[in-house]
Amino acid sequence: MKTLLLIIFILIKFLIIIIPALLSVAYLTLIERKILSAIQIRRGPNVVGYGLLQPLADGLKFFFKRNYYTNKI
């Protein structure tokens, strides 16, 4: 029982650190895209809904992307 609680505690600590880090990287990428599109005077990720769901779409695309070099999904 003690070991299970320790594992759960470590997992919660891990998630408390990793989730904000992943979210911050995703939204920093969004900010970078907005700045680059403004510099290049083109339509960026802020065309629909200010692009707030763009990091989620990028993550899903990366997760389901097929690796053509190893012929595996």
PDB file of N, CA, C and O in Angstrom:
ATOM      1  N   MET A   1       0.818  -1.196   0.000  1.00  0.00           N
ATOM      2  CA  MET A   1       0.000   0.000   0.000  1.00  0.00           C
ATOM      3  C   MET A   1       0.862   1.261   0.000  1.00  0.00           C
ATOM      4  O   MET A   1       0.569   2.238  -0.689  1.00  0.00           O
ATOM      5  N   LYS A   2       1.931   1.210   0.792  1.00  0.00           N
ATOM      6  CA  LYS A   2       2.834   2.357   0.853  1.00  0.00           C
ATOM      7  C   LYS A   2       3.527   2.590  -0.486  1.00  0.00           C
ATOM      8  O   LYS A   2       3.719   3.730  -0.911  1.00  0.00           O
ATOM      9  N   THR A   3       3.896   1.504  -1.137  1.00  0.00           N
ATOM     10  CA  THR A   3       4.573   1.604  -2.424  1.00  0.00           C
ATOM     11  C   THR A   3       3.641   2.186  -3.476  1.00  0.00           C
ATOM     12  O   THR A   3       4.062   3.001  -4.297  1.00  0.00           O
ATOM     13  N   LEU A   4       2.376   1.773  -3.458  1.00  0.00           N
ATOM     14  CA  LEU A   4       1.403   2.292  -4.416  1.00  0.00           C
ATOM     15  C   LEU A   4       1.199   3.789  -4.213  1.00  0.00           C
ATOM     16  O   LEU A   4       1.137   4.538  -5.188  1.00  0.00           O
ATOM     17  N   LEU A   5       1.095   4.229  -2.986  1.00  0.00           N
ATOM     18  CA  LEU A   5       0.952   5.654  -2.713  1.00  0.00           C
ATOM     19  C   LEU A   5       2.176   6.437  -3.162  1.00  0.00           C
ATOM     20  O   LEU A   5       2.050   7.548  -3.677  1.00  0.00           O
ATOM     21  N   LEU A   6       3.349   5.869  -2.970  1.00  0.00           N
ATOM     22  CA  LEU A   6       4.577   6.521  -3.408  1.00  0.00           C
ATOM     23  C   LEU A   6       4.612   6.658  -4.928  1.00  0.00           C
ATOM     24  O   LEU A   6       5.011   7.700  -5.448  1.00  0.00           O
ATOM     25  N   ILE A   7       4.197   5.617  -5.636  1.00  0.00           N
ATOM     26  CA  ILE A   7       4.172   5.657  -7.100  1.00  0.00           C
ATOM     27  C   ILE A   7       3.168   6.700  -7.586  1.00  0.00           C
ATOM     28  O   ILE A   7       3.454   7.452  -8.517  1.00  0.00           O
ATOM     29  N   ILE A   8       2.001   6.745  -6.962  1.00  0.00           N
ATOM     30  CA  ILE A   8       0.987   7.729  -7.340  1.00  0.00           C
ATOM     31  C   ILE A   8       1.492   9.141  -7.068  1.00  0.00           C
ATOM     32  O   ILE A   8       1.288  10.039  -7.885  1.00  0.00           O
ATOM     33  N   PHE A   9       2.143   9.342  -5.937  1.00  0.00           N
ATOM     34  CA  PHE A   9       2.686  10.654  -5.590  1.00  0.00           C
ATOM     35  C   PHE A   9       3.743  11.097  -6.593  1.00  0.00           C
ATOM     36  O   PHE A   9       3.755  12.257  -7.007  1.00  0.00           O
ATOM     37  N   ILE A  10       4.619  10.198  -6.984  1.00  0.00           N
ATOM     38  CA  ILE A  10       5.656  10.514  -7.972  1.00  0.00           C
ATOM     39  C   ILE A  10       5.025  10.825  -9.324  1.00  0.00           C
ATOM     40  O   ILE A  10       5.465  11.747 -10.011  1.00  0.00           O
ATOM     41  N   LEU A  11       4.000  10.070  -9.715  1.00  0.00           N
ATOM     42  CA  LEU A  11       3.316  10.310 -10.986  1.00  0.00           C
ATOM     43  C   LEU A  11       2.634  11.678 -10.992  1.00  0.00           C
ATOM     44  O   LEU A  11       2.689  12.391 -11.994  1.00  0.00           O
ATOM     45  N   ILE A  12       1.997  12.047  -9.891  1.00  0.00           N
ATOM     46  CA  ILE A  12       1.343  13.355  -9.802  1.00  0.00           C
ATOM     47  C   ILE A  12       2.375  14.478  -9.886  1.00  0.00           C
ATOM     48  O   ILE A  12       2.149  15.473 -10.574  1.00  0.00           O
ATOM     49  N   LYS A  13       3.499  14.328  -9.197  1.00  0.00           N
ATOM     50  CA  LYS A  13       4.555  15.337  -9.273  1.00  0.00           C
ATOM     51  C   LYS A  13       5.081  15.464 -10.702  1.00  0.00           C
ATOM     52  O   LYS A  13       5.325  16.568 -11.189  1.00  0.00           O
ATOM     53  N   PHE A  14       5.249  14.331 -11.359  1.00  0.00           N
ATOM     54  CA  PHE A  14       5.732  14.321 -12.742  1.00  0.00           C
ATOM     55  C   PHE A  14       4.764  15.065 -13.657  1.00  0.00           C
ATOM     56  O   PHE A  14       5.184  15.880 -14.479  1.00  0.00           O
ATOM     57  N   LEU A  15       3.471  14.786 -13.515  1.00  0.00           N
ATOM     58  CA  LEU A  15       2.469  15.429 -14.360  1.00  0.00           C
ATOM     59  C   LEU A  15       2.353  16.917 -14.076  1.00  0.00           C
ATOM     60  O   LEU A  15       2.102  17.703 -14.990  1.00  0.00           O
ATOM     61  N   ILE A  16       2.533  17.313 -12.824  1.00  0.00           N
ATOM     62  CA  ILE A  16       2.474  18.726 -12.467  1.00  0.00           C
ATOM     63  C   ILE A  16       3.607  19.501 -13.138  1.00  0.00           C
ATOM     64  O   ILE A  16       3.456  20.688 -13.427  1.00  0.00           O
ATOM     65  N   ILE A  17       4.718  18.853 -13.384  1.00  0.00           N
ATOM     66  CA  ILE A  17       5.849  19.514 -14.041  1.00  0.00           C
ATOM     67  C   ILE A  17       5.739  19.428 -15.562  1.00  0.00           C
ATOM     68  O   ILE A  17       5.979  20.421 -16.248  1.00  0.00           O
ATOM     69  N   ILE A  18       5.383  18.269 -16.097  1.00  0.00           N
ATOM     70  CA  ILE A  18       5.416  18.034 -17.548  1.00  0.00           C
ATOM     71  C   ILE A  18       4.287  18.740 -18.292  1.00  0.00           C
ATOM     72  O   ILE A  18       4.525  19.339 -19.341  1.00  0.00           O
ATOM     73  N   ILE A  19       3.068  18.681 -17.770  1.00  0.00           N
ATOM     74  CA  ILE A  19       1.931  19.262 -18.492  1.00  0.00           C
ATOM     75  C   ILE A  19       2.096  20.765 -18.711  1.00  0.00           C
ATOM     76  O   ILE A  19       1.913  21.218 -19.840  1.00  0.00           O
ATOM     77  N   PRO A  20       2.432  21.560 -17.700  1.00  0.00           N
ATOM     78  CA  PRO A  20       2.650  22.993 -17.980  1.00  0.00           C
ATOM     79  C   PRO A  20       3.811  23.247 -18.947  1.00  0.00           C
ATOM     80  O   PRO A  20       3.761  24.184 -19.743  1.00  0.00           O
ATOM     81  N   ALA A  21       4.848  22.419 -18.879  1.00  0.00           N
ATOM     82  CA  ALA A  21       5.977  22.602 -19.797  1.00  0.00           C
ATOM     83  C   ALA A  21       5.537  22.351 -21.243  1.00  0.00           C
ATOM     84  O   ALA A  21       5.896  23.117 -22.137  1.00  0.00           O
ATOM     85  N   LEU A  22       4.768  21.290 -21.477  1.00  0.00           N
ATOM     86  CA  LEU A  22       4.295  20.993 -22.825  1.00  0.00           C
ATOM     87  C   LEU A  22       3.347  22.072 -23.336  1.00  0.00           C
ATOM     88  O   LEU A  22       3.419  22.467 -24.500  1.00  0.00           O
ATOM     89  N   LEU A  23       2.466  22.542 -22.472  1.00  0.00           N
ATOM     90  CA  LEU A  23       1.536  23.595 -22.883  1.00  0.00           C
ATOM     91  C   LEU A  23       2.264  24.899 -23.187  1.00  0.00           C
ATOM     92  O   LEU A  23       1.911  25.600 -24.136  1.00  0.00           O
ATOM     93  N   SER A  24       3.267  25.225 -22.396  1.00  0.00           N
ATOM     94  CA  SER A  24       3.993  26.469 -22.649  1.00  0.00           C
ATOM     95  C   SER A  24       4.761  26.404 -23.963  1.00  0.00           C
ATOM     96  O   SER A  24       4.812  27.394 -24.694  1.00  0.00           O
ATOM     97  N   VAL A  25       5.353  25.270 -24.273  1.00  0.00           N
ATOM     98  CA  VAL A  25       6.058  25.125 -25.553  1.00  0.00           C
ATOM     99  C   VAL A  25       5.071  25.232 -26.713  1.00  0.00           C
ATOM    100  O   VAL A  25       5.372  25.864 -27.726  1.00  0.00           O
ATOM    101  N   ALA A  26       3.906  24.625 -26.574  1.00  0.00           N
ATOM    102  CA  ALA A  26       2.909  24.673 -27.644  1.00  0.00           C
ATOM    103  C   ALA A  26       2.459  26.104 -27.905  1.00  0.00           C
ATOM    104  O   ALA A  26       2.356  26.521 -29.059  1.00  0.00           O
ATOM    105  N   TYR A  27       2.190  26.860 -26.844  1.00  0.00           N
ATOM    106  CA  TYR A  27       1.693  28.216 -27.053  1.00  0.00           C
ATOM    107  C   TYR A  27       2.814  29.204 -27.384  1.00  0.00           C
ATOM    108  O   TYR A  27       2.549  30.241 -27.993  1.00  0.00           O
ATOM    109  N   LEU A  28       4.039  28.914 -27.003  1.00  0.00           N
ATOM    110  CA  LEU A  28       5.155  29.741 -27.469  1.00  0.00           C
ATOM    111  C   LEU A  28       5.359  29.565 -28.975  1.00  0.00           C
ATOM    112  O   LEU A  28       5.715  30.513 -29.674  1.00  0.00           O
ATOM    113  N   THR A  29       5.132  28.353 -29.465  1.00  0.00           N
ATOM    114  CA  THR A  29       5.190  28.110 -30.904  1.00  0.00           C
ATOM    115  C   THR A  29       4.096  28.891 -31.618  1.00  0.00           C
ATOM    116  O   THR A  29       4.328  29.444 -32.693  1.00  0.00           O
ATOM    117  N   LEU A  30       2.903  28.939 -31.025  1.00  0.00           N
ATOM    118  CA  LEU A  30       1.809  29.718 -31.609  1.00  0.00           C
ATOM    119  C   LEU A  30       2.164  31.198 -31.667  1.00  0.00           C
ATOM    120  O   LEU A  30       1.915  31.854 -32.678  1.00  0.00           O
ATOM    121  N   ILE A  31       2.737  31.722 -30.607  1.00  0.00           N
ATOM    122  CA  ILE A  31       3.136  33.126 -30.581  1.00  0.00           C
ATOM    123  C   ILE A  31       4.206  33.397 -31.647  1.00  0.00           C
ATOM    124  O   ILE A  31       4.176  34.422 -32.328  1.00  0.00           O
ATOM    125  N   GLU A  32       5.145  32.463 -31.775  1.00  0.00           N
ATOM    126  CA  GLU A  32       6.181  32.622 -32.798  1.00  0.00           C
ATOM    127  C   GLU A  32       5.565  32.671 -34.191  1.00  0.00           C
ATOM    128  O   GLU A  32       5.965  33.496 -35.012  1.00  0.00           O
ATOM    129  N   ARG A  33       4.601  31.803 -34.468  1.00  0.00           N
ATOM    130  CA  ARG A  33       3.950  31.792 -35.773  1.00  0.00           C
ATOM    131  C   ARG A  33       3.212  33.096 -36.036  1.00  0.00           C
ATOM    132  O   ARG A  33       3.235  33.614 -37.152  1.00  0.00           O
ATOM    133  N   LYS A  34       2.557  33.627 -35.004  1.00  0.00           N
ATOM    134  CA  LYS A  34       1.834  34.888 -35.181  1.00  0.00           C
ATOM    135  C   LYS A  34       2.797  36.031 -35.493  1.00  0.00           C
ATOM    136  O   LYS A  34       2.520  36.868 -36.352  1.00  0.00           O
ATOM    137  N   ILE A  35       3.914  36.060 -34.799  1.00  0.00           N
ATOM    138  CA  ILE A  35       4.901  37.122 -35.030  1.00  0.00           C
ATOM    139  C   ILE A  35       5.496  37.005 -36.435  1.00  0.00           C
ATOM    140  O   ILE A  35       5.626  38.005 -37.141  1.00  0.00           O
ATOM    141  N   LEU A  36       5.853  35.792 -36.834  1.00  0.00           N
ATOM    142  CA  LEU A  36       6.429  35.608 -38.167  1.00  0.00           C
ATOM    143  C   LEU A  36       5.429  35.954 -39.266  1.00  0.00           C
ATOM    144  O   LEU A  36       5.803  36.526 -40.290  1.00  0.00           O
ATOM    145  N   SER A  37       4.149  35.605 -39.055  1.00  0.00           N
ATOM    146  CA  SER A  37       3.161  35.941 -40.082  1.00  0.00           C
ATOM    147  C   SER A  37       2.944  37.455 -40.152  1.00  0.00           C
ATOM    148  O   SER A  37       2.687  37.991 -41.230  1.00  0.00           O
ATOM    149  N   ALA A  38       3.045  38.143 -39.026  1.00  0.00           N
ATOM    150  CA  ALA A  38       2.903  39.602 -39.048  1.00  0.00           C
ATOM    151  C   ALA A  38       4.100  40.247 -39.740  1.00  0.00           C
ATOM    152  O   ALA A  38       3.939  41.219 -40.479  1.00  0.00           O
ATOM    153  N   ILE A  39       5.292  39.717 -39.507  1.00  0.00           N
ATOM    154  CA  ILE A  39       6.489  40.258 -40.149  1.00  0.00           C
ATOM    155  C   ILE A  39       6.424  40.055 -41.662  1.00  0.00           C
ATOM    156  O   ILE A  39       6.808  40.939 -42.428  1.00  0.00           O
ATOM    157  N   GLN A  40       5.936  38.887 -42.089  1.00  0.00           N
ATOM    158  CA  GLN A  40       5.881  38.567 -43.516  1.00  0.00           C
ATOM    159  C   GLN A  40       4.604  39.077 -44.182  1.00  0.00           C
ATOM    160  O   GLN A  40       4.400  38.862 -45.377  1.00  0.00           O
ATOM    161  N   ILE A  41       3.754  39.743 -43.426  1.00  0.00           N
ATOM    162  CA  ILE A  41       2.484  40.291 -43.904  1.00  0.00           C
ATOM    163  C   ILE A  41       1.688  39.211 -44.644  1.00  0.00           C
ATOM    164  O   ILE A  41       1.371  39.352 -45.825  1.00  0.00           O
ATOM    165  N   ARG A  42       1.378  38.151 -43.935  1.00  0.00           N
ATOM    166  CA  ARG A  42       0.571  37.062 -44.484  1.00  0.00           C
ATOM    167  C   ARG A  42      -0.390  36.593 -43.410  1.00  0.00           C
ATOM    168  O   ARG A  42      -0.287  36.991 -42.250  1.00  0.00           O
ATOM    169  N   ARG A  43      -1.323  35.744 -43.805  1.00  0.00           N
ATOM    170  CA  ARG A  43      -2.296  35.222 -42.862  1.00  0.00           C
ATOM    171  C   ARG A  43      -1.648  34.124 -42.030  1.00  0.00           C
ATOM    172  O   ARG A  43      -1.115  33.155 -42.571  1.00  0.00           O
ATOM    173  N   GLY A  44      -1.696  34.279 -40.748  1.00  0.00           N
ATOM    174  CA  GLY A  44      -1.100  33.307 -39.854  1.00  0.00           C
ATOM    175  C   GLY A  44      -2.154  32.454 -39.166  1.00  0.00           C
ATOM    176  O   GLY A  44      -3.270  32.322 -39.668  1.00  0.00           O
ATOM    177  N   PRO A  45      -1.814  31.880 -38.036  1.00  0.00           N
ATOM    178  CA  PRO A  45      -2.743  30.991 -37.335  1.00  0.00           C
ATOM    179  C   PRO A  45      -3.867  31.730 -36.626  1.00  0.00           C
ATOM    180  O   PRO A  45      -4.659  31.102 -35.925  1.00  0.00           O
ATOM    181  N   ASN A  46      -3.959  33.030 -36.786  1.00  0.00           N
ATOM    182  CA  ASN A  46      -5.005  33.784 -36.097  1.00  0.00           C
ATOM    183  C   ASN A  46      -6.209  34.061 -36.990  1.00  0.00           C
ATOM    184  O   ASN A  46      -7.012  34.937 -36.670  1.00  0.00           O
ATOM    185  N   VAL A  47      -6.356  33.344 -38.091  1.00  0.00           N
ATOM    186  CA  VAL A  47      -7.452  33.591 -39.019  1.00  0.00           C
ATOM    187  C   VAL A  47      -8.784  33.176 -38.396  1.00  0.00           C
ATOM    188  O   VAL A  47      -9.765  33.913 -38.498  1.00  0.00           O
ATOM    189  N   VAL A  48      -8.834  32.024 -37.763  1.00  0.00           N
ATOM    190  CA  VAL A  48     -10.066  31.528 -37.159  1.00  0.00           C
ATOM    191  C   VAL A  48      -9.841  31.327 -35.675  1.00  0.00           C
ATOM    192  O   VAL A  48      -8.958  30.563 -35.286  1.00  0.00           O
ATOM    193  N   GLY A  49     -10.607  31.983 -34.850  1.00  0.00           N
ATOM    194  CA  GLY A  49     -10.554  31.775 -33.409  1.00  0.00           C
ATOM    195  C   GLY A  49      -9.244  32.159 -32.761  1.00  0.00           C
ATOM    196  O   GLY A  49      -8.894  31.607 -31.717  1.00  0.00           O
ATOM    197  N   TYR A  50      -8.527  33.066 -33.333  1.00  0.00           N
ATOM    198  CA  TYR A  50      -7.225  33.530 -32.826  1.00  0.00           C
ATOM    199  C   TYR A  50      -6.188  32.417 -32.753  1.00  0.00           C
ATOM    200  O   TYR A  50      -5.128  32.612 -32.158  1.00  0.00           O
ATOM    201  N   GLY A  51      -6.461  31.269 -33.332  1.00  0.00           N
ATOM    202  CA  GLY A  51      -5.497  30.183 -33.388  1.00  0.00           C
ATOM    203  C   GLY A  51      -5.261  29.469 -32.083  1.00  0.00           C
ATOM    204  O   GLY A  51      -4.229  28.815 -31.930  1.00  0.00           O
ATOM    205  N   LEU A  52      -6.177  29.566 -31.130  1.00  0.00           N
ATOM    206  CA  LEU A  52      -5.958  28.962 -29.817  1.00  0.00           C
ATOM    207  C   LEU A  52      -5.967  27.442 -29.854  1.00  0.00           C
ATOM    208  O   LEU A  52      -5.381  26.807 -28.977  1.00  0.00           O
ATOM    209  N   LEU A  53      -6.617  26.843 -30.844  1.00  0.00           N
ATOM    210  CA  LEU A  53      -6.637  25.386 -30.944  1.00  0.00           C
ATOM    211  C   LEU A  53      -5.561  24.855 -31.884  1.00  0.00           C
ATOM    212  O   LEU A  53      -5.456  23.644 -32.075  1.00  0.00           O
ATOM    213  N   GLN A  54      -4.764  25.736 -32.470  1.00  0.00           N
ATOM    214  CA  GLN A  54      -3.712  25.321 -33.399  1.00  0.00           C
ATOM    215  C   GLN A  54      -2.684  24.388 -32.743  1.00  0.00           C
ATOM    216  O   GLN A  54      -2.305  23.397 -33.368  1.00  0.00           O
ATOM    217  N   PRO A  55      -2.214  24.655 -31.514  1.00  0.00           N
ATOM    218  CA  PRO A  55      -1.277  23.710 -30.892  1.00  0.00           C
ATOM    219  C   PRO A  55      -1.870  22.322 -30.696  1.00  0.00           C
ATOM    220  O   PRO A  55      -1.164  21.321 -30.818  1.00  0.00           O
ATOM    221  N   LEU A  56      -3.167  22.254 -30.392  1.00  0.00           N
ATOM    222  CA  LEU A  56      -3.822  20.955 -30.249  1.00  0.00           C
ATOM    223  C   LEU A  56      -3.861  20.231 -31.591  1.00  0.00           C
ATOM    224  O   LEU A  56      -3.611  19.027 -31.654  1.00  0.00           O
ATOM    225  N   ALA A  57      -4.170  20.951 -32.654  1.00  0.00           N
ATOM    226  CA  ALA A  57      -4.195  20.349 -33.989  1.00  0.00           C
ATOM    227  C   ALA A  57      -2.803  19.880 -34.402  1.00  0.00           C
ATOM    228  O   ALA A  57      -2.664  18.817 -35.008  1.00  0.00           O
ATOM    229  N   ASP A  58      -1.784  20.653 -34.085  1.00  0.00           N
ATOM    230  CA  ASP A  58      -0.409  20.252 -34.413  1.00  0.00           C
ATOM    231  C   ASP A  58      -0.015  18.985 -33.653  1.00  0.00           C
ATOM    232  O   ASP A  58       0.623  18.090 -34.206  1.00  0.00           O
ATOM    233  N   GLY A  59      -0.399  18.923 -32.392  1.00  0.00           N
ATOM    234  CA  GLY A  59      -0.089  17.734 -31.590  1.00  0.00           C
ATOM    235  C   GLY A  59      -0.780  16.492 -32.107  1.00  0.00           C
ATOM    236  O   GLY A  59      -0.174  15.422 -32.170  1.00  0.00           O
ATOM    237  N   LEU A  60      -2.045  16.623 -32.478  1.00  0.00           N
ATOM    238  CA  LEU A  60      -2.771  15.477 -33.034  1.00  0.00           C
ATOM    239  C   LEU A  60      -2.182  15.042 -34.367  1.00  0.00           C
ATOM    240  O   LEU A  60      -2.068  13.848 -34.642  1.00  0.00           O
ATOM    241  N   LYS A  61      -1.807  16.012 -35.195  1.00  0.00           N
ATOM    242  CA  LYS A  61      -1.202  15.682 -36.484  1.00  0.00           C
ATOM    243  C   LYS A  61       0.119  14.933 -36.283  1.00  0.00           C
ATOM    244  O   LYS A  61       0.402  13.960 -36.981  1.00  0.00           O
ATOM    245  N   PHE A  62       0.918  15.396 -35.327  1.00  0.00           N
ATOM    246  CA  PHE A  62       2.181  14.732 -35.053  1.00  0.00           C
ATOM    247  C   PHE A  62       1.964  13.327 -34.509  1.00  0.00           C
ATOM    248  O   PHE A  62       2.700  12.403 -34.856  1.00  0.00           O
ATOM    249  N   PHE A  63       0.952  13.162 -33.655  1.00  0.00           N
ATOM    250  CA  PHE A  63       0.689  11.863 -33.041  1.00  0.00           C
ATOM    251  C   PHE A  63       0.255  10.833 -34.071  1.00  0.00           C
ATOM    252  O   PHE A  63       0.634   9.666 -33.977  1.00  0.00           O
ATOM    253  N   PHE A  64      -0.539  11.254 -35.059  1.00  0.00           N
ATOM    254  CA  PHE A  64      -1.060  10.322 -36.047  1.00  0.00           C
ATOM    255  C   PHE A  64      -0.249  10.294 -37.340  1.00  0.00           C
ATOM    256  O   PHE A  64      -0.644   9.632 -38.300  1.00  0.00           O
ATOM    257  N   LYS A  65       0.872  11.000 -37.378  1.00  0.00           N
ATOM    258  CA  LYS A  65       1.686  11.051 -38.585  1.00  0.00           C
ATOM    259  C   LYS A  65       2.368   9.711 -38.821  1.00  0.00           C
ATOM    260  O   LYS A  65       2.862   9.082 -37.885  1.00  0.00           O
ATOM    261  N   ARG A  66       2.391   9.293 -40.042  1.00  0.00           N
ATOM    262  CA  ARG A  66       2.982   8.011 -40.389  1.00  0.00           C
ATOM    263  C   ARG A  66       4.465   8.192 -40.693  1.00  0.00           C
ATOM    264  O   ARG A  66       4.862   9.163 -41.337  1.00  0.00           O
ATOM    265  N   ASN A  67       5.269   7.261 -40.230  1.00  0.00           N
ATOM    266  CA  ASN A  67       6.699   7.285 -40.496  1.00  0.00           C
ATOM    267  C   ASN A  67       6.967   6.451 -41.748  1.00  0.00           C
ATOM    268  O   ASN A  67       6.897   5.223 -41.707  1.00  0.00           O
ATOM    269  N   TYR A  68       7.270   7.111 -42.842  1.00  0.00           N
ATOM    270  CA  TYR A  68       7.441   6.412 -44.110  1.00  0.00           C
ATOM    271  C   TYR A  68       8.792   5.714 -44.228  1.00  0.00           C
ATOM    272  O   TYR A  68       8.974   4.878 -45.114  1.00  0.00           O
ATOM    273  N   TYR A  69       9.726   6.037 -43.366  1.00  0.00           N
ATOM    274  CA  TYR A  69      11.054   5.429 -43.464  1.00  0.00           C
ATOM    275  C   TYR A  69      11.067   4.023 -42.883  1.00  0.00           C
ATOM    276  O   TYR A  69      11.763   3.150 -43.402  1.00  0.00           O
ATOM    277  N   THR A  70      10.319   3.792 -41.828  1.00  0.00           N
ATOM    278  CA  THR A  70      10.303   2.467 -41.223  1.00  0.00           C
ATOM    279  C   THR A  70       9.075   1.670 -41.613  1.00  0.00           C
ATOM    280  O   THR A  70       8.944   0.504 -41.241  1.00  0.00           O
ATOM    281  N   ASN A  71       8.165   2.294 -42.368  1.00  0.00           N
ATOM    282  CA  ASN A  71       6.945   1.664 -42.836  1.00  0.00           C
ATOM    283  C   ASN A  71       6.054   1.232 -41.683  1.00  0.00           C
ATOM    284  O   ASN A  71       5.302   0.266 -41.803  1.00  0.00           O
ATOM    285  N   LYS A  72       6.138   1.943 -40.572  1.00  0.00           N
ATOM    286  CA  LYS A  72       5.287   1.682 -39.420  1.00  0.00           C
ATOM    287  C   LYS A  72       4.438   2.904 -39.142  1.00  0.00           C
ATOM    288  O   LYS A  72       4.761   4.014 -39.566  1.00  0.00           O
ATOM    289  N   ILE A  73       3.378   2.692 -38.442  1.00  0.00           N
ATOM    290  CA  ILE A  73       2.494   3.823 -38.074  1.00  0.00           C
ATOM    291  C   ILE A  73       2.977   4.430 -36.786  1.00  0.00           C
ATOM    292  O   ILE A  73       2.383   5.390 -36.295  1.00  0.00           O
TER     293      ILE A  73
END
